[in-house]
């Protein structure tokens, strides 16, 4: 290995730090763009059937048909899809 003086080591260190900062900036921009495109990843959704039923029980029905549908869902819960509707 060749002997490097202090100036060469400093230049190499600055170059490595600059490249690392540029890489981190690029990763940050990529993460921002992905997060901006996938907003639904950051919404809180119920994980179990029980929590889904509890979340729906707090909603007020709009009319009698809606109330009947909620009662039917409480008796026979339908599986929720992963995609928002």
Secondary structure as UniProt FT lines:
FT   HELIX           6..37
FT   HELIX           39..42
FT   HELIX           49..57
FT   HELIX           64..75
//
